[in-house]
Amino acid sequence: MNKVKFFTCFYFLLAWLGLSAQQNPVFPGWYADPEGIIYDNTYWIFPTYSAPYEEQVFFDAFSSKDLVNWQKHHRIIDTSEVKWANKAMWAPGIIEKGGKYYFFFSANDVHEGEIGGIGVSVADKPEGPYKDLLGKPLINDIVNGAQPIDQFVFKDKDGQYYMYYGGWKHCNVVKLSDDFRSLVPFDDGTIYKEVTPENYVEGPFMFIRNNKYYFMWSEGGWGGPDYKVAYAIADNPFGPFERIGTILEQDKDIATGAGHHSVIKIPNEDTYYIVYHRRPLDKTGANERETSIDRMTFDEQGYINPVKMTFEGVKHPL
C-alpha cells in the first residue's frame, strides 16, 4: 500500500472509531486562492473555482459557524454579470464597508494591450448576488511590471483602505477611494507604489498584530509542488518588507503546492488560522487544488512559526 492510500485509510479508520475526523480539505471540490474572513458571527471563505481558464468563469462562497460544517453559496457572481470578463475569474478578495460588501476579483489573465485585470462588484449580503460596480476593470494597466491580479484589500488603523496586488514577481500598493470606484494619489502625488519583497511571485496578504504590519506572499509556481508562503514584518503599510522566511510549504506526508493564502483572526483572541490551498499527494494537475485551514502561531518575538499542515484541520465555534 502506498503512502497516500495508507494515510487516507488511517484517517478514515480514526473517524469511524470516533477518535478523529478529517476536516482538511474543509469542503469538497477543486477550490484555490481562498479569502477567509468573519462577518456577522460567521466564517466565510471566498475561493477561486479551480478549473481550466475557459471554465473558471464564476465564484462560489462557503459559510460556517465552526470551521467544520460549511454551507455552499453557488455562483455568487459570474461572467454573465461582468461583461468585460470572458474567462479566468480568480483570486477573490472581499471587504465590508457601510453595510455593503465589495467583492474584488481578477479576470482574463490580462497581458499588455488586453482588457482585463482587477474588477470590483457589490452586494447587500456576503453571499451576494454581486453586481459589477464599474462595468470595466478598476486596474487594467501593467504598472511597475506587476500583472494586475491577486488583489488584497486592507483597512489600515486610521480607516484608510489600500489594495496590494500583483503577479509576475512584482507587487504594488494603491490607495482606494471611499467608494472603491477609483484609485487616489498618495501624499507625494503618485498612484502606484512598488513594495516587492525578495522572492515575491504573487498572492499578497497583510494583517496587523501588536502594531506591526505582517506582509505575506506566495513564491514558486502555482501549478507545481514547490508553491509556498513567506512573510516580512514592517512598521508601516509601505515597508520596506524584508523577507524573514517561509512559513508554509509542501509536506511529503500531507500535500504539495501549498500557497495563496489568507489569515483569519478570532475576535478578542490572539488566535490565528491560515486558510490556503494545497494539492493532494496523488494529484499533479495544476488545477487539482483544495482549500484547507490550519492553526498559525507566533513565537515570543512575534515571528510566525512554520505552519504544520494537517488532515484534522481546526474547529472554533463563534
C-alpha positions in Angstrom: 0.0 0.0 0.0 1.5 3.4 -1.0 1.8 6.3 1.5 -1.2 8.3 0.1 -3.5 5.3 0.4 -2.2 4.5 3.9 -2.8 7.9 5.3 -6.3 8.1 3.7 -7.3 4.7 5.2 -5.7 5.7 8.5 -7.8 8.9 8.9 -11.0 7.2 7.7 -10.4 4.5 10.3 -9.9 7.1 13.1 -13.1 8.9 12.0 -15.0 5.6 12.0 -13.8 4.8 15.5 -14.8 8.3 16.6 -11.2 9.2 17.5 -10.7 11.9 14.9 -12.3 13.5 11.9 -10.6 14.5 8.7 -11.6 18.1 8.2 -8.9 19.2 5.7 -9.8 19.9 2.9 -12.7 21.9 4.5 -15.2 21.3 1.7 -15.2 19.1 -1.4 -14.2 20.2 -4.9 -11.2 21.9 -6.5 -11.0 25.4 -5.0 -8.0 27.7 -4.6 -6.8 31.1 -3.6 -9.2 31.2 -0.6 -10.0 34.5 1.1 -11.2 33.8 4.7 -13.0 36.3 6.8 -15.6 36.7 9.6 -18.9 38.5 9.0 -21.9 38.6 11.3 -20.5 36.0 13.7 -20.0 33.6 10.7 -16.9 32.4 9.0 -16.7 32.9 5.2 -14.4 31.6 2.5 -14.4 33.0 -1.0 -12.2 30.8 -3.2 -11.3 30.5 -6.9 -13.2 27.8 -8.7 -10.1 25.9 -9.8 -10.5 24.8 -13.4 -9.2 25.5 -16.9 -9.4 29.2 -17.7 -12.4 28.8 -20.1 -14.4 27.1 -17.3 -13.2 29.3 -14.4 -16.0 31.8 -15.0 -17.8 32.1 -11.7 -17.3 32.2 -7.9 -18.9 30.1 -5.2 -18.7 31.1 -1.5 -18.9 29.0 1.7 -20.0 29.9 5.2 -19.6 28.1 8.6 -20.2 28.7 12.3 -17.4 26.4 13.5 -14.8 26.0 10.6 -16.1 22.4 10.3 -19.6 22.4 8.8 -19.8 24.5 5.6 -22.7 25.7 3.6 -22.1 26.4 -0.1 -23.4 29.5 -1.8 -23.4 28.8 -5.5 -22.4 31.2 -8.2 -22.4 34.5 -6.3 -21.1 36.2 -9.5 -20.1 35.1 -12.9 -19.2 36.4 -16.4 -22.8 37.0 -17.3 -22.7 39.9 -14.8 -19.2 41.0 -15.6 -19.5 41.7 -19.3 -15.8 42.5 -19.8 -14.6 39.2 -18.3 -14.7 36.4 -20.7 -12.6 33.8 -18.9 -10.3 33.1 -15.9 -12.0 34.9 -13.0 -10.0 34.1 -9.9 -8.3 35.3 -6.6 -11.3 36.9 -4.9 -11.0 39.5 -2.1 -13.8 40.9 -0.1 -14.3 43.8 2.3 -17.4 45.2 4.1 -18.0 49.0 4.2 -21.1 51.0 5.1 -23.3 47.9 5.2 -22.3 46.9 1.7 -20.0 44.0 0.7 -17.4 44.7 -2.0 -16.1 41.7 -3.9 -12.8 42.2 -5.8 -11.5 39.7 -8.4 -9.0 39.1 -11.2 -10.2 38.4 -14.7 -8.9 37.5 -18.2 -5.3 36.7 -17.3 -4.5 40.2 -18.8 -1.4 40.9 -20.8 -0.2 44.2 -22.3 -2.9 45.7 -24.6 -5.7 43.4 -23.5 -8.8 44.1 -21.5 -8.8 42.6 -18.1 -7.2 42.9 -14.6 -8.8 43.7 -11.3 -12.6 44.2 -11.0 -14.9 45.1 -8.2 -18.5 44.2 -7.5 -21.0 45.0 -4.7 -23.8 43.2 -2.8 -26.0 43.7 0.2 -25.1 40.3 1.7 -21.8 38.4 1.8 -23.4 35.6 -0.3 -24.5 38.1 -3.0 -25.7 38.2 -5.6 -22.9 40.7 -6.6 -23.3 43.3 -9.3 -20.3 44.7 -11.3 -19.6 48.1 -9.8 -17.8 49.8 -12.7 -18.5 47.9 -15.9 -14.8 47.8 -16.5 -11.6 46.9 -14.6 -10.5 49.0 -11.7 -6.9 48.4 -12.8 -6.2 47.2 -16.3 -2.7 48.6 -16.9 0.6 46.8 -16.1 2.5 49.2 -13.8 6.0 48.5 -12.4 5.9 45.1 -14.1 3.0 43.9 -12.0 0.3 42.0 -13.7 -3.0 43.3 -12.3 -4.1 40.2 -10.4 -4.2 38.7 -6.9 -5.6 41.8 -5.1 -6.0 42.1 -1.4 -7.9 45.0 0.2 -6.6 46.1 3.5 -8.1 48.5 6.1 -5.4 50.4 8.0 -5.6 51.5 11.6 -6.7 55.0 10.5 -9.5 53.7 8.4 -7.8 54.1 5.1 -8.3 51.3 2.5 -5.3 50.1 0.5 -5.0 47.4 -2.1 -2.0 45.2 -2.6 -1.8 43.3 -5.8 0.4 41.9 -8.5 1.7 38.9 -10.4 4.8 38.3 -12.5 7.1 38.8 -9.4 6.1 42.4 -8.8 3.8 43.9 -6.1 2.2 47.3 -6.0 0.1 49.0 -3.3 -2.6 51.6 -4.2 -4.9 53.8 -2.2 -8.6 53.3 -2.7 -11.3 56.0 -2.9 -14.0 55.9 -0.3 -16.5 54.4 -2.7 -13.9 51.9 -4.2 -14.6 53.2 -7.7 -11.2 54.6 -8.3 -7.6 55.0 -7.1 -6.5 58.2 -5.4 -3.0 59.7 -5.2 -0.7 59.3 -2.2 0.6 62.4 -0.5 3.6 62.6 -2.9 1.2 62.6 -5.9 2.0 59.0 -7.1 -0.8 56.4 -7.7 1.2 53.2 -7.6 4.0 52.3 -5.1 6.0 49.2 -5.7 6.6 47.2 -2.5 8.0 43.9 -3.9 9.9 41.9 -1.3 12.6 39.3 -2.1 11.4 36.2 -3.9 7.8 37.6 -4.3 5.7 36.0 -7.0 2.0 36.7 -6.3 -0.8 36.4 -3.7 -0.1 39.3 -1.3 -1.8 39.5 2.2 -1.5 41.9 5.1 -2.5 42.0 8.7 -1.6 43.9 11.9 -0.5 42.3 15.1 0.9 44.2 18.1 1.1 47.3 15.9 3.4 45.5 13.4 2.5 45.0 9.8 2.8 41.4 8.6 3.1 41.2 4.9 2.8 37.8 3.3 3.0 36.4 -0.2 3.4 33.3 -2.3 6.5 32.0 -4.1 7.2 29.4 -6.7 4.9 28.3 -9.5 1.2 27.9 -8.6 0.9 24.8 -10.8 3.7 22.8 -9.2 4.6 21.2 -5.9 7.0 23.9 -4.7 4.5 26.7 -4.2 4.9 28.2 -0.7 4.2 31.2 1.6 6.8 33.6 3.0 6.5 36.8 5.0 8.0 40.1 6.3 7.3 42.4 9.2 7.3 46.3 8.9 6.4 49.3 11.0 4.0 50.7 8.3 1.9 49.5 5.4 4.5 50.5 2.8 7.5 48.6 4.2 10.3 48.1 3.4 9.3 44.4 3.5 12.4 42.4 4.2 11.9 38.7 3.7 12.1 36.8 7.0 11.3 33.2 5.9 9.0 30.5 4.7 6.0 29.5 6.9 4.0 27.2 4.7 5.2 24.7 2.1 4.7 21.2 0.9 4.8 18.2 3.3 5.7 14.8 1.9 3.1 13.2 4.2 0.3 15.6 3.6 0.2 17.6 0.4 2.2 19.7 -2.2 1.7 23.1 -3.7 0.6 24.9 -0.5 0.1 28.6 -1.0 -2.1 31.6 -2.0 -3.5 32.0 1.5 -5.3 34.4 3.8 -5.5 34.7 7.5 -8.4 34.7 9.9 -8.1 36.3 13.4 -10.6 35.3 16.0 -12.1 38.4 17.5 -10.8 39.3 21.0 -8.3 36.5 20.9 -4.7 36.1 19.9 -5.8 33.1 17.7 -5.0 33.0 14.1 -5.8 30.5 11.3 -4.2 30.3 7.9 -6.6 29.5 5.0 -4.8 28.2 1.9 -4.9 25.8 -1.0 -2.9 22.6 -1.5 -2.6 19.7 -3.9 -3.2 16.1 -2.8 -0.1 13.9 -2.9 -1.6 11.7 -5.6 -2.5 14.6 -7.9 -0.3 16.6 -10.2 -2.7 18.6 -12.3 -2.3 22.3 -12.0 -6.0 22.9 -11.2 -6.3 20.0 -8.7 -6.2 22.2 -5.6 -8.2 22.0 -2.4 -8.9 24.5 0.4 -7.6 23.8 3.9 -7.3 25.6 7.3 -4.6 25.1 10.0 -3.5 27.0 13.1 -0.9 29.7 12.7 1.1 30.6 15.8 3.9 33.1 16.8 7.0 32.8 18.9 7.8 35.2 21.8 9.5 37.7 19.5 6.4 37.8 17.2 7.8 35.8 14.4 5.5 33.4 12.7 6.2 29.7 13.4 6.2 27.3 10.5 2.7 26.0 9.9 2.2 22.3 10.2 -0.3 21.1 7.6 -2.8 18.6 8.9 -5.7 16.4 7.8 -7.5 17.1 11.1 -7.9 20.8 10.4 -9.3 23.1 13.1 -12.6 23.7 15.0 -13.5 27.0 16.5 -17.2 27.8 17.1 -18.0 31.5 17.1 
